[in-house]
Amino acid sequence: MAADRIRVFRFSETAITEGQDEVNSFLETVGKVHSVTGNIAPQTMRDSSKSLTMGATIPSDILIIVRYED
């Protein structure tokens, strides 16, 4: 019997296309996927006293967790 395994992916929302490609490439290599869970961190406002761009937001982190069997 195969043991469940997990794989964690983390990338910035500015690199979402590359992150999707990485996750999709991985999914093509596994035997059976049990679940895929994701979360995106809320956007944070930059401290305007320390930033050249007023009011700009910092890109959010995206976390994807895949539970699978080999």
Steps between C-alpha positions, in 0.01 A plus 500: 500500500638839401541767766349843461751772434477880485667759283496869585535773238552866586526786255419867465191622319736681263623154390158334481547363147830337590346364821207350312737341252706350783193355675352365175830338401519332839141375481577327170765288676302365795285188513197620693413843643291495817463874549627839397468788745605858447520832675592852397628740763320833523671789329698727725530874450857627472620741764490819293777655711736221383381458143548697183148412382225632722211268575637204306435151630753226559431189287324224691646156561312200363522163672385175335502165685453177306429172677576207272618140455799400289 
